[in-house]
Amino acid sequence: MNSSMIGKIEKAHRYAREPERVRFGTFEATFRGSHDDYVVQLRGDEWSCNCHTFSSHVVGTCSHIMALQQMLAPMLSEEARFATEQVALAS
Ligand SMILES: [Zn+2]
């Protein structure tokens, strides 16, 4: 392996410990819930989930979205990190 590739790998290891360098804009993930698998999406600052809680539109969030907000916190914009959670806490 040439030295420039070794340098890139070392840099990648360093970056991997600095999640705040990464900002998710859009993603889709399958979340294995207690009863079923759910599809959670982020588009800009808008979350969605195909579980019953989210679909009922009562709180605007669900346990799957809230869990991902905690897991990905350093990699989310301020809005995506807190938006729906504040709605849920306020209601
Ligand atoms: Zn959900």
PDB file of the backbone (N, CA, C, O) and the ligand in Angstrom, with CONECT records:
HET     ZN  A 101       1
ATOM      1  N   MET A   1       0.845  -1.203   0.000  1.00  0.00           N
ATOM      2  CA  MET A   1       0.000   0.000   0.000  1.00  0.00           C
ATOM      3  C   MET A   1       0.878   1.251   0.000  1.00  0.00           C
ATOM      4  O   MET A   1       1.841   1.332   0.762  1.00  0.00           O
ATOM      5  N   ASN A   2       0.552   2.220  -0.847  1.00  0.00           N
ATOM      6  CA  ASN A   2       1.406   3.403  -0.888  1.00  0.00           C
ATOM      7  C   ASN A   2       1.129   4.335   0.297  1.00  0.00           C
ATOM      8  O   ASN A   2       0.089   4.259   0.950  1.00  0.00           O
ATOM      9  N   SER A   3       2.101   5.215   0.544  1.00  0.00           N
ATOM     10  CA  SER A   3       2.038   6.027   1.761  1.00  0.00           C
ATOM     11  C   SER A   3       0.867   7.013   1.739  1.00  0.00           C
ATOM     12  O   SER A   3       0.337   7.365   2.793  1.00  0.00           O
ATOM     13  N   SER A   4       0.467   7.452   0.566  1.00  0.00           N
ATOM     14  CA  SER A   4      -0.646   8.399   0.528  1.00  0.00           C
ATOM     15  C   SER A   4      -1.957   7.727   0.955  1.00  0.00           C
ATOM     16  O   SER A   4      -2.812   8.351   1.583  1.00  0.00           O
ATOM     17  N   MET A   5      -2.098   6.443   0.602  1.00  0.00           N
ATOM     18  CA  MET A   5      -3.306   5.704   1.027  1.00  0.00           C
ATOM     19  C   MET A   5      -3.266   5.468   2.536  1.00  0.00           C
ATOM     20  O   MET A   5      -4.299   5.547   3.201  1.00  0.00           O
ATOM     21  N   ILE A   6      -2.098   5.182   3.074  1.00  0.00           N
ATOM     22  CA  ILE A   6      -1.974   4.991   4.527  1.00  0.00           C
ATOM     23  C   ILE A   6      -2.383   6.280   5.253  1.00  0.00           C
ATOM     24  O   ILE A   6      -3.073   6.238   6.272  1.00  0.00           O
ATOM     25  N   GLY A   7      -1.951   7.412   4.720  1.00  0.00           N
ATOM     26  CA  GLY A   7      -2.323   8.702   5.310  1.00  0.00           C
ATOM     27  C   GLY A   7      -3.828   8.910   5.298  1.00  0.00           C
ATOM     28  O   GLY A   7      -4.394   9.431   6.260  1.00  0.00           O
ATOM     29  N   LYS A   8      -4.483   8.501   4.204  1.00  0.00           N
ATOM     30  CA  LYS A   8      -5.940   8.654   4.108  1.00  0.00           C
ATOM     31  C   LYS A   8      -6.658   7.758   5.113  1.00  0.00           C
ATOM     32  O   LYS A   8      -7.664   8.151   5.703  1.00  0.00           O
ATOM     33  N   ILE A   9      -6.134   6.560   5.298  1.00  0.00           N
ATOM     34  CA  ILE A   9      -6.755   5.630   6.260  1.00  0.00           C
ATOM     35  C   ILE A   9      -6.608   6.172   7.683  1.00  0.00           C
ATOM     36  O   ILE A   9      -7.544   6.100   8.479  1.00  0.00           O
ATOM     37  N   GLU A  10      -5.435   6.712   7.996  1.00  0.00           N
ATOM     38  CA  GLU A  10      -5.235   7.298   9.327  1.00  0.00           C
ATOM     39  C   GLU A  10      -6.199   8.468   9.543  1.00  0.00           C
ATOM     40  O   GLU A  10      -6.771   8.623  10.622  1.00  0.00           O
ATOM     41  N   LYS A  11      -6.367   9.276   8.513  1.00  0.00           N
ATOM     42  CA  LYS A  11      -7.285  10.407   8.608  1.00  0.00           C
ATOM     43  C   LYS A  11      -8.718   9.914   8.820  1.00  0.00           C
ATOM     44  O   LYS A  11      -9.475  10.499   9.594  1.00  0.00           O
ATOM     45  N   ALA A  12      -9.078   8.839   8.129  1.00  0.00           N
ATOM     46  CA  ALA A  12     -10.428   8.273   8.272  1.00  0.00           C
ATOM     47  C   ALA A  12     -10.662   7.795   9.704  1.00  0.00           C
ATOM     48  O   ALA A  12     -11.748   7.988  10.250  1.00  0.00           O
ATOM     49  N   HIS A  13      -9.656   7.174  10.312  1.00  0.00           N
ATOM     50  CA  HIS A  13      -9.787   6.727  11.703  1.00  0.00           C
ATOM     51  C   HIS A  13     -10.021   7.930  12.619  1.00  0.00           C
ATOM     52  O   HIS A  13     -10.832   7.868  13.543  1.00  0.00           O
ATOM     53  N   ARG A  14      -9.316   9.005  12.357  1.00  0.00           N
ATOM     54  CA  ARG A  14      -9.463  10.220  13.170  1.00  0.00           C
ATOM     55  C   ARG A  14     -10.862  10.817  12.966  1.00  0.00           C
ATOM     56  O   ARG A  14     -11.536  11.177  13.932  1.00  0.00           O
ATOM     57  N   TYR A  15     -11.282  10.916  11.727  1.00  0.00           N
ATOM     58  CA  TYR A  15     -12.610  11.447  11.409  1.00  0.00           C
ATOM     59  C   TYR A  15     -13.722  10.610  12.056  1.00  0.00           C
ATOM     60  O   TYR A  15     -14.728  11.144  12.523  1.00  0.00           O
ATOM     61  N   ALA A  16     -13.516   9.300  12.072  1.00  0.00           N
ATOM     62  CA  ALA A  16     -14.559   8.407  12.594  1.00  0.00           C
ATOM     63  C   ALA A  16     -14.858   8.672  14.064  1.00  0.00           C
ATOM     64  O   ALA A  16     -15.928   8.314  14.557  1.00  0.00           O
ATOM     65  N   ARG A  17     -13.925   9.291  14.758  1.00  0.00           N
ATOM     66  CA  ARG A  17     -14.156   9.623  16.171  1.00  0.00           C
ATOM     67  C   ARG A  17     -14.692  11.045  16.328  1.00  0.00           C
ATOM     68  O   ARG A  17     -14.826  11.532  17.450  1.00  0.00           O
ATOM     69  N   GLU A  18     -14.998  11.713  15.220  1.00  0.00           N
ATOM     70  CA  GLU A  18     -15.496  13.094  15.256  1.00  0.00           C
ATOM     71  C   GLU A  18     -16.804  13.207  14.473  1.00  0.00           C
ATOM     72  O   GLU A  18     -16.853  13.829  13.412  1.00  0.00           O
ATOM     73  N   PRO A  19     -17.879  12.588  15.020  1.00  0.00           N
ATOM     74  CA  PRO A  19     -19.150  12.544  14.283  1.00  0.00           C
ATOM     75  C   PRO A  19     -19.725  13.927  13.978  1.00  0.00           C
ATOM     76  O   PRO A  19     -20.524  14.079  13.053  1.00  0.00           O
ATOM     77  N   GLU A  20     -19.320  14.940  14.757  1.00  0.00           N
ATOM     78  CA  GLU A  20     -19.860  16.292  14.526  1.00  0.00           C
ATOM     79  C   GLU A  20     -19.413  16.853  13.178  1.00  0.00           C
ATOM     80  O   GLU A  20     -19.928  17.880  12.735  1.00  0.00           O
ATOM     81  N   ARG A  21     -18.456  16.186  12.521  1.00  0.00           N
ATOM     82  CA  ARG A  21     -18.058  16.599  11.171  1.00  0.00           C
ATOM     83  C   ARG A  21     -19.120  16.252  10.135  1.00  0.00           C
ATOM     84  O   ARG A  21     -19.131  16.807   9.036  1.00  0.00           O
ATOM     85  N   VAL A  22     -20.010  15.334  10.493  1.00  0.00           N
ATOM     86  CA  VAL A  22     -20.999  14.827   9.531  1.00  0.00           C
ATOM     87  C   VAL A  22     -22.359  15.432   9.827  1.00  0.00           C
ATOM     88  O   VAL A  22     -22.783  15.494  10.981  1.00  0.00           O
ATOM     89  N   ARG A  23     -23.050  15.884   8.770  1.00  0.00           N
ATOM     90  CA  ARG A  23     -24.402  16.417   8.927  1.00  0.00           C
ATOM     91  C   ARG A  23     -25.323  15.691   7.965  1.00  0.00           C
ATOM     92  O   ARG A  23     -25.194  15.818   6.748  1.00  0.00           O
ATOM     93  N   PHE A  24     -26.271  14.914   8.532  1.00  0.00           N
ATOM     94  CA  PHE A  24     -27.227  14.209   7.690  1.00  0.00           C
ATOM     95  C   PHE A  24     -28.225  15.181   7.094  1.00  0.00           C
ATOM     96  O   PHE A  24     -28.775  16.014   7.814  1.00  0.00           O
ATOM     97  N   GLY A  25     -28.471  15.094   5.791  1.00  0.00           N
ATOM     98  CA  GLY A  25     -29.506  15.884   5.147  1.00  0.00           C
ATOM     99  C   GLY A  25     -30.718  15.013   4.900  1.00  0.00           C
ATOM    100  O   GLY A  25     -31.848  15.393   5.207  1.00  0.00           O
ATOM    101  N   THR A  26     -30.473  13.851   4.347  1.00  0.00           N
ATOM    102  CA  THR A  26     -31.531  12.921   3.983  1.00  0.00           C
ATOM    103  C   THR A  26     -31.061  11.510   4.272  1.00  0.00           C
ATOM    104  O   THR A  26     -29.944  11.139   3.913  1.00  0.00           O
ATOM    105  N   PHE A  27     -31.889  10.735   4.907  1.00  0.00           N
ATOM    106  CA  PHE A  27     -31.575   9.313   4.994  1.00  0.00           C
ATOM    107  C   PHE A  27     -32.833   8.513   5.280  1.00  0.00           C
ATOM    108  O   PHE A  27     -33.861   9.053   5.689  1.00  0.00           O
ATOM    109  N   GLU A  28     -32.724   7.221   5.057  1.00  0.00           N
ATOM    110  CA  GLU A  28     -33.808   6.301   5.349  1.00  0.00           C
ATOM    111  C   GLU A  28     -33.204   5.112   6.067  1.00  0.00           C
ATOM    112  O   GLU A  28     -32.160   4.597   5.668  1.00  0.00           O
ATOM    113  N   ALA A  29     -33.871   4.676   7.136  1.00  0.00           N
ATOM    114  CA  ALA A  29     -33.351   3.554   7.900  1.00  0.00           C
ATOM    115  C   ALA A  29     -34.478   2.620   8.299  1.00  0.00           C
ATOM    116  O   ALA A  29     -35.608   3.056   8.516  1.00  0.00           O
ATOM    117  N   THR A  30     -34.174   1.351   8.394  1.00  0.00           N
ATOM    118  CA  THR A  30     -35.132   0.388   8.934  1.00  0.00           C
ATOM    119  C   THR A  30     -34.845   0.255  10.423  1.00  0.00           C
ATOM    120  O   THR A  30     -33.719  -0.039  10.825  1.00  0.00           O
ATOM    121  N   PHE A  31     -35.864   0.473  11.229  1.00  0.00           N
ATOM    122  CA  PHE A  31     -35.726   0.427  12.676  1.00  0.00           C
ATOM    123  C   PHE A  31     -36.427  -0.830  13.181  1.00  0.00           C
ATOM    124  O   PHE A  31     -37.624  -1.014  12.959  1.00  0.00           O
ATOM    125  N   ARG A  32     -35.684  -1.681  13.851  1.00  0.00           N
ATOM    126  CA  ARG A  32     -36.288  -2.910  14.387  1.00  0.00           C
ATOM    127  C   ARG A  32     -36.931  -2.576  15.735  1.00  0.00           C
ATOM    128  O   ARG A  32     -36.244  -2.500  16.754  1.00  0.00           O
ATOM    129  N   GLY A  33     -38.241  -2.379  15.735  1.00  0.00           N
ATOM    130  CA  GLY A  33     -38.959  -2.060  16.973  1.00  0.00           C
ATOM    131  C   GLY A  33     -39.223  -3.322  17.762  1.00  0.00           C
ATOM    132  O   GLY A  33     -38.769  -4.405  17.394  1.00  0.00           O
ATOM    133  N   SER A  34     -39.969  -3.175  18.860  1.00  0.00           N
ATOM    134  CA  SER A  34     -40.265  -4.337  19.712  1.00  0.00           C
ATOM    135  C   SER A  34     -41.192  -5.322  19.011  1.00  0.00           C
ATOM    136  O   SER A  34     -41.116  -6.529  19.238  1.00  0.00           O
ATOM    137  N   HIS A  35     -42.085  -4.786  18.139  1.00  0.00           N
ATOM    138  CA  HIS A  35     -43.082  -5.653  17.519  1.00  0.00           C
ATOM    139  C   HIS A  35     -42.889  -5.830  16.022  1.00  0.00           C
ATOM    140  O   HIS A  35     -43.319  -6.831  15.449  1.00  0.00           O
ATOM    141  N   ASP A  36     -42.240  -4.854  15.388  1.00  0.00           N
ATOM    142  CA  ASP A  36     -42.171  -4.880  13.934  1.00  0.00           C
ATOM    143  C   ASP A  36     -40.997  -4.022  13.463  1.00  0.00           C
ATOM    144  O   ASP A  36     -40.365  -3.324  14.256  1.00  0.00           O
ATOM    145  N   ASP A  37     -40.721  -4.085  12.175  1.00  0.00           N
ATOM    146  CA  ASP A  37     -39.715  -3.198  11.584  1.00  0.00           C
ATOM    147  C   ASP A  37     -40.415  -1.955  11.040  1.00  0.00           C
ATOM    148  O   ASP A  37     -41.505  -2.045  10.475  1.00  0.00           O
ATOM    149  N   TYR A  38     -39.784  -0.803  11.213  1.00  0.00           N
ATOM    150  CA  TYR A  38     -40.369   0.442  10.736  1.00  0.00           C
ATOM    151  C   TYR A  38     -39.367   1.183   9.868  1.00  0.00           C
ATOM    152  O   TYR A  38     -38.157   1.040  10.040  1.00  0.00           O
ATOM    153  N   VAL A  39     -39.873   1.967   8.944  1.00  0.00           N
ATOM    154  CA  VAL A  39     -39.019   2.762   8.078  1.00  0.00           C
ATOM    155  C   VAL A  39     -39.061   4.211   8.573  1.00  0.00           C
ATOM    156  O   VAL A  39     -40.109   4.856   8.565  1.00  0.00           O
ATOM    157  N   VAL A  40     -37.903   4.701   8.999  1.00  0.00           N
ATOM    158  CA  VAL A  40     -37.793   6.075   9.483  1.00  0.00           C
ATOM    159  C   VAL A  40     -37.027   6.874   8.435  1.00  0.00           C
ATOM    160  O   VAL A  40     -35.990   6.432   7.941  1.00  0.00           O
ATOM    161  N   GLN A  41     -37.543   8.049   8.101  1.00  0.00           N
ATOM    162  CA  GLN A  41     -36.903   8.890   7.089  1.00  0.00           C
ATOM    163  C   GLN A  41     -36.638  10.285   7.631  1.00  0.00           C
ATOM    164  O   GLN A  41     -37.388  10.802   8.459  1.00  0.00           O
ATOM    165  N   LEU A  42     -35.570  10.872   7.153  1.00  0.00           N
ATOM    166  CA  LEU A  42     -35.281  12.270   7.427  1.00  0.00           C
ATOM    167  C   LEU A  42     -35.108  12.961   6.086  1.00  0.00           C
ATOM    168  O   LEU A  42     -34.312  12.526   5.254  1.00  0.00           O
ATOM    169  N   ARG A  43     -35.859  14.046   5.876  1.00  0.00           N
ATOM    170  CA  ARG A  43     -35.753  14.860   4.646  1.00  0.00           C
ATOM    171  C   ARG A  43     -35.551  16.289   5.112  1.00  0.00           C
ATOM    172  O   ARG A  43     -36.494  16.925   5.583  1.00  0.00           O
ATOM    173  N   GLY A  44     -34.359  16.795   4.989  1.00  0.00           N
ATOM    174  CA  GLY A  44     -34.088  18.134   5.520  1.00  0.00           C
ATOM    175  C   GLY A  44     -34.209  18.078   7.037  1.00  0.00           C
ATOM    176  O   GLY A  44     -33.428  17.391   7.696  1.00  0.00           O
ATOM    177  N   ASP A  45     -35.176  18.789   7.594  1.00  0.00           N
ATOM    178  CA  ASP A  45     -35.401  18.743   9.041  1.00  0.00           C
ATOM    179  C   ASP A  45     -36.690  18.008   9.396  1.00  0.00           C
ATOM    180  O   ASP A  45     -37.135  18.024  10.543  1.00  0.00           O
ATOM    181  N   GLU A  46     -37.284  17.356   8.382  1.00  0.00           N
ATOM    182  CA  GLU A  46     -38.577  16.704   8.575  1.00  0.00           C
ATOM    183  C   GLU A  46     -38.422  15.205   8.758  1.00  0.00           C
ATOM    184  O   GLU A  46     -37.876  14.518   7.895  1.00  0.00           O
ATOM    185  N   TRP A  47     -38.908  14.702   9.887  1.00  0.00           N
ATOM    186  CA  TRP A  47     -38.864  13.272  10.161  1.00  0.00           C
ATOM    187  C   TRP A  47     -40.180  12.620   9.778  1.00  0.00           C
ATOM    188  O   TRP A  47     -41.232  13.259   9.795  1.00  0.00           O
ATOM    189  N   SER A  48     -40.112  11.354   9.438  1.00  0.00           N
ATOM    190  CA  SER A  48     -41.334  10.575   9.305  1.00  0.00           C
ATOM    191  C   SER A  48     -41.039   9.123   9.644  1.00  0.00           C
ATOM    192  O   SER A  48     -39.901   8.663   9.545  1.00  0.00           O
ATOM    193  N   CYS A  49     -42.081   8.415  10.043  1.00  0.00           N
ATOM    194  CA  CYS A  49     -41.961   6.999  10.394  1.00  0.00           C
ATOM    195  C   CYS A  49     -43.272   6.352  10.008  1.00  0.00           C
ATOM    196  O   CYS A  49     -44.322   6.992  10.071  1.00  0.00           O
ATOM    197  N   ASN A  50     -43.228   5.088   9.606  1.00  0.00           N
ATOM    198  CA  ASN A  50     -44.468   4.438   9.177  1.00  0.00           C
ATOM    199  C   ASN A  50     -45.128   3.639  10.307  1.00  0.00           C
ATOM    200  O   ASN A  50     -45.973   2.783  10.048  1.00  0.00           O
ATOM    201  N   CYS A  51     -44.746   3.918  11.555  1.00  0.00           N
ATOM    202  CA  CYS A  51     -45.387   3.220  12.677  1.00  0.00           C
ATOM    203  C   CYS A  51     -46.747   3.863  12.993  1.00  0.00           C
ATOM    204  O   CYS A  51     -47.071   4.935  12.483  1.00  0.00           O
ATOM    205  N   HIS A  52     -47.517   3.204  13.823  1.00  0.00           N
ATOM    206  CA  HIS A  52     -48.862   3.680  14.150  1.00  0.00           C
ATOM    207  C   HIS A  52     -48.817   5.001  14.911  1.00  0.00           C
ATOM    208  O   HIS A  52     -49.604   5.905  14.629  1.00  0.00           O
ATOM    209  N   THR A  53     -47.914   5.118  15.862  1.00  0.00           N
ATOM    210  CA  THR A  53     -47.848   6.340  16.677  1.00  0.00           C
ATOM    211  C   THR A  53     -47.630   7.565  15.810  1.00  0.00           C
ATOM    212  O   THR A  53     -48.323   8.572  15.956  1.00  0.00           O
ATOM    213  N   PHE A  54     -46.649   7.473  14.892  1.00  0.00           N
ATOM    214  CA  PHE A  54     -46.381   8.627  14.042  1.00  0.00           C
ATOM    215  C   PHE A  54     -47.545   8.872  13.091  1.00  0.00           C
ATOM    216  O   PHE A  54     -47.939  10.016  12.866  1.00  0.00           O
ATOM    217  N   SER A  55     -48.097   7.791  12.530  1.00  0.00           N
ATOM    218  CA  SER A  55     -49.188   7.928  11.554  1.00  0.00           C
ATOM    219  C   SER A  55     -50.430   8.555  12.163  1.00  0.00           C
ATOM    220  O   SER A  55     -51.225   9.157  11.442  1.00  0.00           O
ATOM    221  N   SER A  56     -50.617   8.430  13.469  1.00  0.00           N
ATOM    222  CA  SER A  56     -51.813   8.984  14.111  1.00  0.00           C
ATOM    223  C   SER A  56     -51.746  10.513  14.200  1.00  0.00           C
ATOM    224  O   SER A  56     -52.751  11.157  14.502  1.00  0.00           O
ATOM    225  N   HIS A  57     -50.565  11.100  13.940  1.00  0.00           N
ATOM    226  CA  HIS A  57     -50.379  12.564  13.889  1.00  0.00           C
ATOM    227  C   HIS A  57     -50.738  13.279  15.196  1.00  0.00           C
ATOM    228  O   HIS A  57     -50.997  14.483  15.186  1.00  0.00           O
ATOM    229  N   VAL A  58     -50.754  12.568  16.295  1.00  0.00           N
ATOM    230  CA  VAL A  58     -51.122  13.199  17.560  1.00  0.00           C
ATOM    231  C   VAL A  58     -49.932  13.954  18.152  1.00  0.00           C
ATOM    232  O   VAL A  58     -50.070  15.107  18.563  1.00  0.00           O
ATOM    233  N   VAL A  59     -48.778  13.316  18.197  1.00  0.00           N
ATOM    234  CA  VAL A  59     -47.617  13.952  18.835  1.00  0.00           C
ATOM    235  C   VAL A  59     -46.549  14.403  17.838  1.00  0.00           C
ATOM    236  O   VAL A  59     -45.644  15.150  18.210  1.00  0.00           O
ATOM    237  N   GLY A  60     -46.636  13.970  16.585  1.00  0.00           N
ATOM    238  CA  GLY A  60     -45.662  14.397  15.579  1.00  0.00           C
ATOM    239  C   GLY A  60     -44.316  13.721  15.701  1.00  0.00           C
ATOM    240  O   GLY A  60     -43.360  14.108  15.028  1.00  0.00           O
ATOM    241  N   THR A  61     -44.231  12.732  16.538  1.00  0.00           N
ATOM    242  CA  THR A  61     -42.982  11.989  16.655  1.00  0.00           C
ATOM    243  C   THR A  61     -43.310  10.590  17.170  1.00  0.00           C
ATOM    244  O   THR A  61     -44.483  10.258  17.338  1.00  0.00           O
ATOM    245  N   CYS A  62     -42.319   9.787  17.417  1.00  0.00           N
ATOM    246  CA  CYS A  62     -42.537   8.446  17.952  1.00  0.00           C
ATOM    247  C   CYS A  62     -41.230   7.988  18.593  1.00  0.00           C
ATOM    248  O   CYS A  62     -40.207   8.663  18.479  1.00  0.00           O
ATOM    249  N   SER A  63     -41.268   6.856  19.258  1.00  0.00           N
ATOM    250  CA  SER A  63     -40.078   6.382  19.971  1.00  0.00           C
ATOM    251  C   SER A  63     -38.920   6.092  19.009  1.00  0.00           C
ATOM    252  O   SER A  63     -37.756   6.229  19.385  1.00  0.00           O
ATOM    253  N   HIS A  64     -39.236   5.690  17.760  1.00  0.00           N
ATOM    254  CA  HIS A  64     -38.179   5.377  16.789  1.00  0.00           C
ATOM    255  C   HIS A  64     -37.447   6.644  16.366  1.00  0.00           C
ATOM    256  O   HIS A  64     -36.218   6.665  16.301  1.00  0.00           O
ATOM    257  N   ILE A  65     -38.198   7.693  16.080  1.00  0.00           N
ATOM    258  CA  ILE A  65     -37.587   8.976  15.708  1.00  0.00           C
ATOM    259  C   ILE A  65     -36.798   9.541  16.880  1.00  0.00           C
ATOM    260  O   ILE A  65     -35.673  10.008  16.705  1.00  0.00           O
ATOM    261  N   MET A  66     -37.378   9.502  18.070  1.00  0.00           N
ATOM    262  CA  MET A  66     -36.687  10.048  19.247  1.00  0.00           C
ATOM    263  C   MET A  66     -35.391   9.287  19.540  1.00  0.00           C
ATOM    264  O   MET A  66     -34.389   9.885  19.931  1.00  0.00           O
ATOM    265  N   ALA A  67     -35.418   7.973  19.348  1.00  0.00           N
ATOM    266  CA  ALA A  67     -34.202   7.177  19.571  1.00  0.00           C
ATOM    267  C   ALA A  67     -33.126   7.564  18.558  1.00  0.00           C
ATOM    268  O   ALA A  67     -31.959   7.718  18.917  1.00  0.00           O
ATOM    269  N   LEU A  68     -33.522   7.721  17.283  1.00  0.00           N
ATOM    270  CA  LEU A  68     -32.550   8.100  16.255  1.00  0.00           C
ATOM    271  C   LEU A  68     -32.015   9.516  16.492  1.00  0.00           C
ATOM    272  O   LEU A  68     -30.848   9.797  16.220  1.00  0.00           O
ATOM    273  N   GLN A  69     -32.870  10.399  16.997  1.00  0.00           N
ATOM    274  CA  GLN A  69     -32.408  11.760  17.311  1.00  0.00           C
ATOM    275  C   GLN A  69     -31.310  11.714  18.370  1.00  0.00           C
ATOM    276  O   GLN A  69     -30.357  12.492  18.326  1.00  0.00           O
ATOM    277  N   GLN A  70     -31.455  10.792  19.323  1.00  0.00           N
ATOM    278  CA  GLN A  70     -30.413  10.664  20.359  1.00  0.00           C
ATOM    279  C   GLN A  70     -29.147  10.030  19.786  1.00  0.00           C
ATOM    280  O   GLN A  70     -28.037  10.494  20.048  1.00  0.00           O
ATOM    281  N   MET A  71     -29.326   8.959  18.999  1.00  0.00           N
ATOM    282  CA  MET A  71     -28.163   8.254  18.431  1.00  0.00           C
ATOM    283  C   MET A  71     -27.348   9.148  17.508  1.00  0.00           C
ATOM    284  O   MET A  71     -26.118   9.114  17.515  1.00  0.00           O
ATOM    285  N   LEU A  72     -28.059   9.958  16.707  1.00  0.00           N
ATOM    286  CA  LEU A  72     -27.399  10.728  15.655  1.00  0.00           C
ATOM    287  C   LEU A  72     -27.190  12.189  16.028  1.00  0.00           C
ATOM    288  O   LEU A  72     -26.776  12.990  15.191  1.00  0.00           O
ATOM    289  N   ALA A  73     -27.474  12.540  17.279  1.00  0.00           N
ATOM    290  CA  ALA A  73     -27.474  13.942  17.706  1.00  0.00           C
ATOM    291  C   ALA A  73     -26.334  14.792  17.143  1.00  0.00           C
ATOM    292  O   ALA A  73     -26.596  15.869  16.609  1.00  0.00           O
ATOM    293  N   PRO A  74     -25.070  14.345  17.244  1.00  0.00           N
ATOM    294  CA  PRO A  74     -23.988  15.210  16.746  1.00  0.00           C
ATOM    295  C   PRO A  74     -24.019  15.413  15.234  1.00  0.00           C
ATOM    296  O   PRO A  74     -23.366  16.319  14.716  1.00  0.00           O
ATOM    297  N   MET A  75     -24.775  14.574  14.524  1.00  0.00           N
ATOM    298  CA  MET A  75     -24.775  14.621  13.063  1.00  0.00           C
ATOM    299  C   MET A  75     -26.064  15.214  12.509  1.00  0.00           C
ATOM    300  O   MET A  75     -26.320  15.131  11.308  1.00  0.00           O
ATOM    301  N   LEU A  76     -26.882  15.814  13.383  1.00  0.00           N
ATOM    302  CA  LEU A  76     -28.142  16.406  12.942  1.00  0.00           C
ATOM    303  C   LEU A  76     -28.101  17.914  13.116  1.00  0.00           C
ATOM    304  O   LEU A  76     -27.423  18.428  14.006  1.00  0.00           O
ATOM    305  N   SER A  77     -28.828  18.616  12.264  1.00  0.00           N
ATOM    306  CA  SER A  77     -28.974  20.059  12.445  1.00  0.00           C
ATOM    307  C   SER A  77     -29.759  20.281  13.736  1.00  0.00           C
ATOM    308  O   SER A  77     -30.444  19.378  14.217  1.00  0.00           O
ATOM    309  N   GLU A  78     -29.655  21.482  14.291  1.00  0.00           N
ATOM    310  CA  GLU A  78     -30.392  21.834  15.507  1.00  0.00           C
ATOM    311  C   GLU A  78     -31.882  21.513  15.349  1.00  0.00           C
ATOM    312  O   GLU A  78     -32.508  20.964  16.257  1.00  0.00           O
ATOM    313  N   GLU A  79     -32.441  21.862  14.183  1.00  0.00           N
ATOM    314  CA  GLU A  79     -33.864  21.659  13.924  1.00  0.00           C
ATOM    315  C   GLU A  79     -34.204  20.166  13.914  1.00  0.00           C
ATOM    316  O   GLU A  79     -35.173  19.739  14.543  1.00  0.00           O
ATOM    317  N   ALA A  80     -33.412  19.392  13.207  1.00  0.00           N
ATOM    318  CA  ALA A  80     -33.699  17.962  13.103  1.00  0.00           C
ATOM    319  C   ALA A  80     -33.496  17.246  14.436  1.00  0.00           C
ATOM    320  O   ALA A  80     -34.124  16.220  14.699  1.00  0.00           O
ATOM    321  N   ARG A  81     -32.622  17.789  15.269  1.00  0.00           N
ATOM    322  CA  ARG A  81     -32.327  17.156  16.549  1.00  0.00           C
ATOM    323  C   ARG A  81     -33.469  17.358  17.538  1.00  0.00           C
ATOM    324  O   ARG A  81     -33.788  16.458  18.315  1.00  0.00           O
ATOM    325  N   PHE A  82     -34.090  18.550  17.509  1.00  0.00           N
ATOM    326  CA  PHE A  82     -35.045  18.871  18.566  1.00  0.00           C
ATOM    327  C   PHE A  82     -36.493  19.071  18.104  1.00  0.00           C
ATOM    328  O   PHE A  82     -37.412  18.921  18.908  1.00  0.00           O
ATOM    329  N   ALA A  83     -36.712  19.400  16.852  1.00  0.00           N
ATOM    330  CA  ALA A  83     -38.033  19.847  16.396  1.00  0.00           C
ATOM    331  C   ALA A  83     -39.203  19.021  16.916  1.00  0.00           C
ATOM    332  O   ALA A  83     -40.035  19.529  17.667  1.00  0.00           O
ATOM    333  N   THR A  84     -39.272  17.761  16.525  1.00  0.00           N
ATOM    334  CA  THR A  84     -40.453  16.984  16.886  1.00  0.00           C
ATOM    335  C   THR A  84     -40.459  16.625  18.366  1.00  0.00           C
ATOM    336  O   THR A  84     -41.523  16.420  18.949  1.00  0.00           O
ATOM    337  N   GLU A  85     -39.300  16.548  18.967  1.00  0.00           N
ATOM    338  CA  GLU A  85     -39.241  16.202  20.383  1.00  0.00           C
ATOM    339  C   GLU A  85     -39.897  17.292  21.232  1.00  0.00           C
ATOM    340  O   GLU A  85     -40.608  17.007  22.196  1.00  0.00           O
ATOM    341  N   GLN A  86     -39.640  18.550  20.850  1.00  0.00           N
ATOM    342  CA  GLN A  86     -40.251  19.667  21.585  1.00  0.00           C
ATOM    343  C   GLN A  86     -41.768  19.637  21.441  1.00  0.00           C
ATOM    344  O   GLN A  86     -42.501  19.923  22.388  1.00  0.00           O
ATOM    345  N   VAL A  87     -42.226  19.288  20.243  1.00  0.00           N
ATOM    346  CA  VAL A  87     -43.661  19.178  20.023  1.00  0.00           C
ATOM    347  C   VAL A  87     -44.234  18.128  20.968  1.00  0.00           C
ATOM    348  O   VAL A  87     -45.275  18.342  21.587  1.00  0.00           O
ATOM    349  N   ALA A  88     -43.555  17.006  21.072  1.00  0.00           N
ATOM    350  CA  ALA A  88     -44.039  15.916  21.910  1.00  0.00           C
ATOM    351  C   ALA A  88     -44.056  16.300  23.382  1.00  0.00           C
ATOM    352  O   ALA A  88     -45.006  15.980  24.097  1.00  0.00           O
ATOM    353  N   LEU A  89     -43.016  16.979  23.835  1.00  0.00           N
ATOM    354  CA  LEU A  89     -42.928  17.353  25.241  1.00  0.00           C
ATOM    355  C   LEU A  89     -43.946  18.421  25.595  1.00  0.00           C
ATOM    356  O   LEU A  89     -44.431  18.475  26.725  1.00  0.00           O
ATOM    357  N   ALA A  90     -44.275  19.284  24.615  1.00  0.00           N
ATOM    358  CA  ALA A  90     -45.184  20.389  24.878  1.00  0.00           C
ATOM    359  C   ALA A  90     -46.629  19.914  24.951  1.00  0.00           C
ATOM    360  O   ALA A  90     -47.465  20.581  25.561  1.00  0.00           O
ATOM    361  N   SER A  91     -46.936  18.777  24.341  1.00  0.00           N
ATOM    362  CA  SER A  91     -48.326  18.352  24.301  1.00  0.00           C
ATOM    363  C   SER A  91     -48.702  17.487  25.498  1.00  0.00           C
ATOM    364  O   SER A  91     -49.847  17.048  25.608  1.00  0.00           O
TER     365      SER A  91
HETATM  366 ZN    ZN A 101     -42.100   5.202  14.684  1.00  0.00          ZN2+
END
